[in-house]
Amino acid sequence: MNVPEDLRYSATHEWVRREPDGTLAVGITDFAQDQLGELVYVETPKPGRRLAAGEACAVVESVKAAADVYAPVAGEVLAANGALADAPGEVNRDPYGAWLYRLGPDPGADLAALLDAAAYRKRCGET
């Protein structure tokens, strides 16, 4: 299971990367995409939408199952990765490169409250 050390993780299997401009890229983890299998559909949130931490905001669907994607912190959706509509399998090929949406975090949004790589591995049953 690939769990990059430089990212933060939610208990619901989203990863978060702080970009140089202060925005947050959000996607699903390698563990999540592996559990779902080959993705056939990705629905991302619309830019401008305000999200509460923990709010369901996107959907990923495979031949096996559909799953909600949750906002790891509160903020405003600034961009959605529209390329995934035509190529949802990119999430399977590169889960940490195929971000779903970018979030402008609310003031006080605490990434430190999310899981680090070691805690996420433990959450997934890997030590």
N, C-alpha and C positions, 0 to 999 in steps of 0.2 A: 504494500500500500504506500503510495507516494503522498507524503505530508511535508510540504516545504516548511522549513523553520522560520522563514521571514513573514509568514501570513498569520492571521488570527482566524479562529474557527468558531462556529456556533454549534450548540448541541444538536441542531437540526440539520447539520451537514452542509452549511454554507461556508465558503471561505471569503475573507476580506483582505484586500491589499490597499494600503494607503498610497495614492499616486503622488508624484511630485507637486501637483497643484493643490493638494489637500483633499481631493475627492476620494471616494472609496470605490474600487472595483469589487463587484460581488459576483460569485459564481457558485457552482456546486462542486463538492470535493470529489477526488478520485474514488473514495469509498462509496459515495452516493451514486456516481455514474456506474460503478461496477455492480452495485446492488440492483440498479434499474435495468441494466443491459443496454443494448443499442437504442439510442434515442431517435424517435421519429418525428417529434414535435416539440417546439419550445415556444412558449408565450411569455413575452417580457412585459414589464410595466411601462406605461406611457410616460414620457418625459413630462415633468410638471406635477406629477402625482406626489402627494405628501404621504409618507409612510411612518407608522408607529413601529417601534422596536417589537419584533415578534409577529408583525402583520404578514399574512399571506399576500404575496404580490406578484408571483410568477408561477408558471406551471411547466414542468418537464414531463414528457410522456414517452414511454418506450413500448415495445410490443408486449411487455410483461405487466406494466403498471403505469399509472400517472401519479405524480407527486407535486405537492405545493412547494414553492420556494419562499422562504420567509426573510423579512428585513432583519439583518443582524443588529442594526441600530436605527434610531429615528432620523429622518431627513427627507430631502426632496430628490426624486429621480431626475437626474440631469441628462442621461443618455441611455438608450437601450441598444443592445447589439443586434440590429436588424438582420445581419448576415446569417444569424442562426435560424431564421425562418426557412431559408432555403437549404441550409446545411446543419441540421441539428446534431449530426454525428460528430461535428467538430468538438463538442463537449466530451465525447468519448475519447477522441484522439488526443486532445490536449485540455483536460479539465481546468488547468490553472492558467491557460492562455485564452480560453474561450469564456470570457466574462459575460454575464447576462445583462447586467445594468451597472451604471455608475451613479453613485449617491452623493449628494452634498449633505454631509452630516449636520444635524442640528448642533448648536453650541452645547457643549457639555457631553456630547456623545462619547461614551467611554469604551474605546477599543480594548483597554486593559481588562475590562470585565468579560471579554470573550476568551475562549480557550487558546492557549499557546499550543504548539505542535505536540509536545509531550502529553499534555492533558487531553488533546483530541485523540491521539493514538490510544490512550487509556480508555477513553469514551467508546472507541470502536472495538475494544477488546484486545488491542495489541499492546504489548509492553516494550 
